[in-house]
C-alpha cells in the first residue's frame, strides 16, 4: 500500500470529493483525521455529523481514523485539527486541503458576506492548515501537501467571483510553498478535481440530464493518493486536474508571445501592432459546460 504508516488529514472529508479522498487514503494504509463540520453548501449549520460517518466506514474496513469538527477558517481551529492528528497517531505526514463552501452570485449581486465567507474557508482555511502542519513536517523532514484548486480559479466561471478568487489564490500559494518547503522534503501540489457532488448536482438537475459514470467524485482520489505518497517525491509545485477518466497537467501562466519596439511604445503604436502580434494568441476564458447546460445570467 502506498501510504502504510502515514498519517493524513483530509479537510471537508464528510461528503463528496473529500469523503472519497479519505476512504482512498485509508485504503492505501494511512491513518486518517476526517475533518468536517457538517454544514450546508453555504456554510450554515445542519446538525449533521458526516465526519463520524466516514470514520465508521474506515474502521469497518479495518482502518484507523478519528473525526474532528473544527473549522479550517478559524486559525486556532486549524491548530486543533493538526493537534488531533498528533494526539491520535503521533505525527502528521499528509494534509489534503479540500474543505469548501459556495455562495454563487454574479458580481453585481454578491455582497461582502458572500465574498468573505467563501474566501475564509477556501483560501484562509488552506493557509491555516498548512501554517500549523508545515513546522511539524519540517521537523520530520517529510511531508505531502495537496491543495484542491478549481478550474473556476484557473480559467474562470460565471457567478463565482469569490470561489474563483480563492481557488486562484490557492494556486499561487502552492507555488510559493513548493519553493519554501521543498528543501525540507515536503512537496506541495494542487489538484483541480471534477465530479458530481452537492456543489455541482444542480447543473444536471436544471437540464434533466443524468451524470455520466466518469463524473463520480471517487475518480479524483487515486491521483491525490499518489501525490500524498513517497512515490511522488519528484512532483512539486504542480497543478493537476481531472477530466473524465483522464488526469491532466496544467501549465502556469507563461509568456507565449511578445512584441518589441526599440526605445519603447506609444499608445498608438500598441494599438497598431497588438492585433497582429499578441492578439493572435489570446486565450479563451471559462470552463466548458456539461452537455445541455446553459448559464443563467
C-alpha beads as a LAMMPS data file, in Angstrom:
LAMMPS data file: protein, C-alpha beads

297 atoms
296 bonds

1 atom types
1 bond types

-500.0 500.0 xlo xhi
-500.0 500.0 ylo yhi
-500.0 500.0 zlo zhi

Masses

1 110.0

Atoms # bond

1 1 1 0.000 0.000 0.000
2 1 1 1.278 3.452 -0.926
3 1 1 0.571 5.110 2.426
4 1 1 1.348 2.458 5.015
5 1 1 2.237 4.008 8.409
6 1 1 1.438 7.536 7.223
7 1 1 -0.962 9.937 8.945
8 1 1 -3.228 12.082 6.796
9 1 1 -5.559 14.984 7.493
10 1 1 -8.357 15.491 4.966
11 1 1 -10.484 18.596 5.440
12 1 1 -14.068 18.706 4.267
13 1 1 -13.946 14.907 4.249
14 1 1 -17.520 14.176 5.267
15 1 1 -19.048 14.252 1.814
16 1 1 -18.337 14.297 -1.874
17 1 1 -14.778 14.535 -3.125
18 1 1 -13.299 14.799 0.375
19 1 1 -15.100 11.671 1.535
20 1 1 -13.719 9.681 -1.388
21 1 1 -10.209 11.002 -0.725
22 1 1 -10.374 9.989 2.939
23 1 1 -11.608 6.492 2.074
24 1 1 -8.955 6.061 -0.607
25 1 1 -6.090 7.193 1.619
26 1 1 -7.283 4.850 4.345
27 1 1 -7.475 2.047 1.791
28 1 1 -3.814 2.693 0.990
29 1 1 -2.874 2.271 4.645
30 1 1 -2.991 5.821 6.004
31 1 1 -4.413 6.691 9.399
32 1 1 -6.867 9.488 8.664
33 1 1 -8.104 12.545 10.514
34 1 1 -11.526 13.172 8.987
35 1 1 -12.352 16.852 9.338
36 1 1 -15.854 18.135 8.584
37 1 1 -18.116 20.495 10.491
38 1 1 -21.284 19.239 8.789
39 1 1 -22.526 22.467 7.242
40 1 1 -24.633 23.211 4.185
41 1 1 -23.146 24.252 0.868
42 1 1 -23.415 27.861 2.008
43 1 1 -21.696 27.196 5.325
44 1 1 -24.800 27.118 7.524
45 1 1 -25.107 24.663 10.425
46 1 1 -27.126 21.496 9.729
47 1 1 -26.710 19.400 12.862
48 1 1 -25.327 16.548 10.764
49 1 1 -22.106 14.665 11.522
50 1 1 -20.740 13.260 8.259
51 1 1 -17.186 13.109 9.653
52 1 1 -18.157 10.436 12.174
53 1 1 -19.973 8.506 9.441
54 1 1 -16.819 8.408 7.302
55 1 1 -14.714 7.352 10.285
56 1 1 -17.067 4.430 10.830
57 1 1 -16.703 3.380 7.190
58 1 1 -12.923 3.432 7.516
59 1 1 -12.976 1.487 10.777
60 1 1 -15.424 -1.073 9.400
61 1 1 -12.944 -1.683 6.576
62 1 1 -10.147 -2.305 9.091
63 1 1 -8.560 1.147 9.016
64 1 1 -7.905 3.773 11.648
65 1 1 -9.482 7.229 11.709
66 1 1 -10.742 9.940 14.023
67 1 1 -13.293 12.698 13.406
68 1 1 -12.540 16.373 14.069
69 1 1 -15.208 19.058 13.832
70 1 1 -13.238 22.320 13.984
71 1 1 -13.490 24.830 11.140
72 1 1 -10.437 25.385 8.953
73 1 1 -11.441 29.035 8.592
74 1 1 -10.513 29.608 12.245
75 1 1 -6.754 29.837 12.823
76 1 1 -6.936 28.221 16.248
77 1 1 -9.418 25.660 14.960
78 1 1 -6.932 24.589 12.296
79 1 1 -4.325 24.201 15.020
80 1 1 -6.671 21.860 16.867
81 1 1 -7.169 19.760 13.730
82 1 1 -3.418 19.303 13.386
83 1 1 -3.061 18.634 17.113
84 1 1 -5.750 15.955 16.874
85 1 1 -3.615 14.061 14.351
86 1 1 -0.599 14.190 16.644
87 1 1 -2.648 13.220 19.697
88 1 1 -4.290 10.273 17.957
89 1 1 -1.472 8.984 15.766
90 1 1 1.749 10.730 16.807
91 1 1 2.563 12.596 13.591
92 1 1 1.314 14.460 10.521
93 1 1 2.601 13.347 7.123
94 1 1 -0.137 14.414 4.716
95 1 1 -2.551 17.332 4.539
96 1 1 -5.253 17.444 1.875
97 1 1 -6.975 20.833 1.832
98 1 1 -10.406 20.040 0.445
99 1 1 -12.865 21.941 2.684
100 1 1 -15.033 24.439 0.871
101 1 1 -18.369 26.194 0.523
102 1 1 -20.023 28.092 -2.314
103 1 1 -22.161 31.227 -2.412
104 1 1 -22.562 31.842 -6.106
105 1 1 -23.681 35.283 -7.251
106 1 1 -22.837 37.484 -10.177
107 1 1 -20.514 40.334 -9.281
108 1 1 -23.242 42.978 -9.077
109 1 1 -25.353 40.781 -6.771
110 1 1 -22.597 39.493 -4.491
111 1 1 -22.374 41.116 -1.077
112 1 1 -19.388 41.340 1.235
113 1 1 -20.553 38.466 3.436
114 1 1 -20.781 36.129 0.434
115 1 1 -17.253 37.015 -0.590
116 1 1 -15.711 36.845 2.866
117 1 1 -17.303 33.519 3.805
118 1 1 -16.065 31.664 0.730
119 1 1 -12.561 33.131 0.858
120 1 1 -12.341 32.347 4.590
121 1 1 -12.898 28.638 4.069
122 1 1 -11.005 28.031 0.832
123 1 1 -8.117 30.486 0.864
124 1 1 -7.603 31.265 4.537
125 1 1 -8.502 27.722 5.538
126 1 1 -5.778 26.352 3.284
127 1 1 -3.278 28.807 4.769
128 1 1 -4.352 27.986 8.323
129 1 1 -3.910 24.244 7.882
130 1 1 -0.520 24.421 6.204
131 1 1 0.741 27.075 8.604
132 1 1 0.178 24.688 11.526
133 1 1 1.233 21.455 9.794
134 1 1 4.349 22.666 7.976
135 1 1 6.540 23.151 11.076
136 1 1 5.884 19.556 12.130
137 1 1 6.695 18.321 8.647
138 1 1 9.911 20.362 8.578
139 1 1 10.997 18.819 11.856
140 1 1 10.294 15.360 10.459
141 1 1 11.996 16.090 7.141
142 1 1 8.972 14.791 5.247
143 1 1 5.539 15.945 4.168
144 1 1 2.949 15.876 1.443
145 1 1 0.521 18.769 0.975
146 1 1 -2.228 18.588 -1.635
147 1 1 -4.345 21.704 -2.126
148 1 1 -7.600 21.497 -4.033
149 1 1 -7.967 24.290 -6.551
150 1 1 -10.548 24.587 -9.338
151 1 1 -10.924 25.456 -12.973
152 1 1 -13.082 28.303 -11.703
153 1 1 -9.855 29.896 -10.495
154 1 1 -7.610 28.657 -13.287
155 1 1 -9.924 29.558 -16.175
156 1 1 -12.877 31.444 -14.717
157 1 1 -16.506 30.517 -14.155
158 1 1 -19.664 32.601 -14.362
159 1 1 -21.037 33.734 -10.992
160 1 1 -18.040 32.692 -8.909
161 1 1 -16.013 35.800 -8.124
162 1 1 -15.453 34.652 -4.537
163 1 1 -14.797 30.997 -5.300
164 1 1 -12.632 31.725 -8.341
165 1 1 -10.563 34.264 -6.425
166 1 1 -9.939 31.825 -3.594
167 1 1 -9.053 28.948 -5.891
168 1 1 -6.663 31.088 -7.936
169 1 1 -5.023 32.191 -4.691
170 1 1 -4.576 28.547 -3.709
171 1 1 -2.659 28.023 -6.951
172 1 1 -0.371 30.909 -6.040
173 1 1 0.168 29.639 -2.505
174 1 1 1.007 26.206 -3.898
175 1 1 3.848 27.678 -5.960
176 1 1 5.219 29.686 -3.027
177 1 1 5.095 26.798 -0.580
178 1 1 6.685 24.400 -3.075
179 1 1 9.654 26.770 -3.200
180 1 1 9.816 27.325 0.541
181 1 1 9.246 23.784 1.757
182 1 1 10.734 21.609 -0.966
183 1 1 14.208 21.651 0.564
184 1 1 12.761 20.117 3.731
185 1 1 11.422 17.008 1.995
186 1 1 7.917 18.451 1.672
187 1 1 6.078 18.533 -1.635
188 1 1 3.187 20.895 -2.297
189 1 1 0.885 20.337 -5.258
190 1 1 -2.633 21.313 -6.252
191 1 1 -5.411 19.382 -7.949
192 1 1 -8.456 20.761 -9.753
193 1 1 -10.929 17.901 -9.262
194 1 1 -14.188 17.195 -11.004
195 1 1 -17.275 15.175 -10.203
196 1 1 -20.912 15.412 -9.298
197 1 1 -21.265 16.436 -5.655
198 1 1 -23.600 18.715 -3.719
199 1 1 -21.777 21.636 -5.334
200 1 1 -22.442 20.529 -8.898
201 1 1 -25.568 18.348 -8.821
202 1 1 -27.762 21.354 -9.632
203 1 1 -26.085 21.658 -13.043
204 1 1 -27.642 18.356 -14.044
205 1 1 -30.893 18.924 -12.178
206 1 1 -31.577 22.008 -14.308
207 1 1 -31.323 20.084 -17.564
208 1 1 -32.698 16.713 -16.539
209 1 1 -29.528 15.026 -17.777
210 1 1 -28.000 12.211 -15.769
211 1 1 -24.384 12.492 -14.730
212 1 1 -22.114 10.105 -16.679
213 1 1 -20.151 7.398 -14.846
214 1 1 -16.899 9.320 -15.219
215 1 1 -18.399 12.139 -13.139
216 1 1 -18.202 10.037 -9.970
217 1 1 -16.080 12.005 -7.455
218 1 1 -14.224 8.840 -6.467
219 1 1 -12.105 9.144 -9.610
220 1 1 -10.175 12.093 -8.126
221 1 1 -8.891 10.122 -5.169
222 1 1 -6.248 7.866 -6.794
223 1 1 -4.313 10.853 -8.135
224 1 1 -4.353 12.513 -4.722
225 1 1 -3.286 9.273 -3.031
226 1 1 -0.295 9.133 -5.363
227 1 1 0.650 12.767 -4.701
228 1 1 0.406 12.017 -0.970
229 1 1 2.858 9.120 -1.235
230 1 1 6.618 8.713 -1.126
231 1 1 6.499 7.705 -4.791
232 1 1 5.591 11.298 -5.709
233 1 1 8.683 12.864 -4.167
234 1 1 9.743 14.257 -7.551
235 1 1 6.398 16.054 -8.104
236 1 1 6.413 19.505 -6.505
237 1 1 4.731 22.807 -7.317
238 1 1 2.448 21.292 -9.945
239 1 1 -1.185 21.958 -10.821
240 1 1 -3.021 18.833 -11.910
241 1 1 -6.617 18.116 -12.734
242 1 1 -9.144 15.555 -13.887
243 1 1 -11.347 15.438 -16.966
244 1 1 -13.469 12.313 -17.138
245 1 1 -11.173 9.317 -16.793
246 1 1 -8.111 11.411 -17.637
247 1 1 -5.691 13.096 -15.270
248 1 1 -4.337 16.337 -16.642
249 1 1 -1.442 18.706 -16.026
250 1 1 -1.868 22.484 -16.148
251 1 1 0.927 24.852 -17.056
252 1 1 1.259 28.067 -15.115
253 1 1 0.527 31.359 -16.863
254 1 1 3.575 31.871 -19.034
255 1 1 4.727 34.153 -21.792
256 1 1 3.716 32.743 -25.171
257 1 1 4.352 35.767 -27.400
258 1 1 5.978 39.179 -27.327
259 1 1 6.153 42.352 -29.373
260 1 1 9.205 44.578 -29.304
261 1 1 9.815 48.166 -30.327
262 1 1 13.272 49.654 -29.927
263 1 1 13.054 52.540 -27.466
264 1 1 9.537 51.724 -26.226
265 1 1 5.987 52.277 -27.361
266 1 1 3.327 54.939 -27.806
267 1 1 -0.338 54.026 -27.225
268 1 1 -0.980 54.407 -30.955
269 1 1 1.852 52.036 -31.805
270 1 1 0.485 49.473 -29.351
271 1 1 -2.939 49.774 -30.987
272 1 1 -1.463 49.394 -34.475
273 1 1 0.591 46.290 -33.631
274 1 1 -1.280 44.418 -30.906
275 1 1 -3.705 42.504 -33.128
276 1 1 -1.052 41.080 -35.441
277 1 1 1.319 40.059 -32.629
278 1 1 -0.101 39.418 -29.162
279 1 1 -3.676 39.421 -30.428
280 1 1 -3.065 36.192 -32.325
281 1 1 -2.541 34.319 -29.058
282 1 1 -5.415 35.457 -26.826
283 1 1 -6.783 32.664 -24.643
284 1 1 -10.435 31.757 -24.089
285 1 1 -11.857 32.141 -20.594
286 1 1 -14.327 29.990 -18.715
287 1 1 -14.949 26.278 -18.378
288 1 1 -16.800 24.167 -20.942
289 1 1 -20.304 23.485 -19.678
290 1 1 -21.678 19.943 -19.230
291 1 1 -23.802 18.811 -22.147
292 1 1 -27.108 20.675 -22.236
293 1 1 -26.210 23.206 -19.555
294 1 1 -26.856 26.883 -20.107
295 1 1 -25.609 29.509 -17.704
296 1 1 -28.303 31.742 -16.304
297 1 1 -27.494 35.433 -16.236

Bonds

1 1 1 2
2 1 2 3
3 1 3 4
4 1 4 5
5 1 5 6
6 1 6 7
7 1 7 8
8 1 8 9
9 1 9 10
10 1 10 11
11 1 11 12
12 1 12 13
13 1 13 14
14 1 14 15
15 1 15 16
16 1 16 17
17 1 17 18
18 1 18 19
19 1 19 20
20 1 20 21
21 1 21 22
22 1 22 23
23 1 23 24
24 1 24 25
25 1 25 26
26 1 26 27
27 1 27 28
28 1 28 29
29 1 29 30
30 1 30 31
31 1 31 32
32 1 32 33
33 1 33 34
34 1 34 35
35 1 35 36
36 1 36 37
37 1 37 38
38 1 38 39
39 1 39 40
40 1 40 41
41 1 41 42
42 1 42 43
43 1 43 44
44 1 44 45
45 1 45 46
46 1 46 47
47 1 47 48
48 1 48 49
49 1 49 50
50 1 50 51
51 1 51 52
52 1 52 53
53 1 53 54
54 1 54 55
55 1 55 56
56 1 56 57
57 1 57 58
58 1 58 59
59 1 59 60
60 1 60 61
61 1 61 62
62 1 62 63
63 1 63 64
64 1 64 65
65 1 65 66
66 1 66 67
67 1 67 68
68 1 68 69
69 1 69 70
70 1 70 71
71 1 71 72
72 1 72 73
73 1 73 74
74 1 74 75
75 1 75 76
76 1 76 77
77 1 77 78
78 1 78 79
79 1 79 80
80 1 80 81
81 1 81 82
82 1 82 83
83 1 83 84
84 1 84 85
85 1 85 86
86 1 86 87
87 1 87 88
88 1 88 89
89 1 89 90
90 1 90 91
91 1 91 92
92 1 92 93
93 1 93 94
94 1 94 95
95 1 95 96
96 1 96 97
97 1 97 98
98 1 98 99
99 1 99 100
100 1 100 101
101 1 101 102
102 1 102 103
103 1 103 104
104 1 104 105
105 1 105 106
106 1 106 107
107 1 107 108
108 1 108 109
109 1 109 110
110 1 110 111
111 1 111 112
112 1 112 113
113 1 113 114
114 1 114 115
115 1 115 116
116 1 116 117
117 1 117 118
118 1 118 119
119 1 119 120
120 1 120 121
121 1 121 122
122 1 122 123
123 1 123 124
124 1 124 125
125 1 125 126
126 1 126 127
127 1 127 128
128 1 128 129
129 1 129 130
130 1 130 131
131 1 131 132
132 1 132 133
133 1 133 134
134 1 134 135
135 1 135 136
136 1 136 137
137 1 137 138
138 1 138 139
139 1 139 140
140 1 140 141
141 1 141 142
142 1 142 143
143 1 143 144
144 1 144 145
145 1 145 146
146 1 146 147
147 1 147 148
148 1 148 149
149 1 149 150
150 1 150 151
151 1 151 152
152 1 152 153
153 1 153 154
154 1 154 155
155 1 155 156
156 1 156 157
157 1 157 158
158 1 158 159
159 1 159 160
160 1 160 161
161 1 161 162
162 1 162 163
163 1 163 164
164 1 164 165
165 1 165 166
166 1 166 167
167 1 167 168
168 1 168 169
169 1 169 170
170 1 170 171
171 1 171 172
172 1 172 173
173 1 173 174
174 1 174 175
175 1 175 176
176 1 176 177
177 1 177 178
178 1 178 179
179 1 179 180
180 1 180 181
181 1 181 182
182 1 182 183
183 1 183 184
184 1 184 185
185 1 185 186
186 1 186 187
187 1 187 188
188 1 188 189
189 1 189 190
190 1 190 191
191 1 191 192
192 1 192 193
193 1 193 194
194 1 194 195
195 1 195 196
196 1 196 197
197 1 197 198
198 1 198 199
199 1 199 200
200 1 200 201
201 1 201 202
202 1 202 203
203 1 203 204
204 1 204 205
205 1 205 206
206 1 206 207
207 1 207 208
208 1 208 209
209 1 209 210
210 1 210 211
211 1 211 212
212 1 212 213
213 1 213 214
214 1 214 215
215 1 215 216
216 1 216 217
217 1 217 218
218 1 218 219
219 1 219 220
220 1 220 221
221 1 221 222
222 1 222 223
223 1 223 224
224 1 224 225
225 1 225 226
226 1 226 227
227 1 227 228
228 1 228 229
229 1 229 230
230 1 230 231
231 1 231 232
232 1 232 233
233 1 233 234
234 1 234 235
235 1 235 236
236 1 236 237
237 1 237 238
238 1 238 239
239 1 239 240
240 1 240 241
241 1 241 242
242 1 242 243
243 1 243 244
244 1 244 245
245 1 245 246
246 1 246 247
247 1 247 248
248 1 248 249
249 1 249 250
250 1 250 251
251 1 251 252
252 1 252 253
253 1 253 254
254 1 254 255
255 1 255 256
256 1 256 257
257 1 257 258
258 1 258 259
259 1 259 260
260 1 260 261
261 1 261 262
262 1 262 263
263 1 263 264
264 1 264 265
265 1 265 266
266 1 266 267
267 1 267 268
268 1 268 269
269 1 269 270
270 1 270 271
271 1 271 272
272 1 272 273
273 1 273 274
274 1 274 275
275 1 275 276
276 1 276 277
277 1 277 278
278 1 278 279
279 1 279 280
280 1 280 281
281 1 281 282
282 1 282 283
283 1 283 284
284 1 284 285
285 1 285 286
286 1 286 287
287 1 287 288
288 1 288 289
289 1 289 290
290 1 290 291
291 1 291 292
292 1 292 293
293 1 293 294
294 1 294 295
295 1 295 296
296 1 296 297
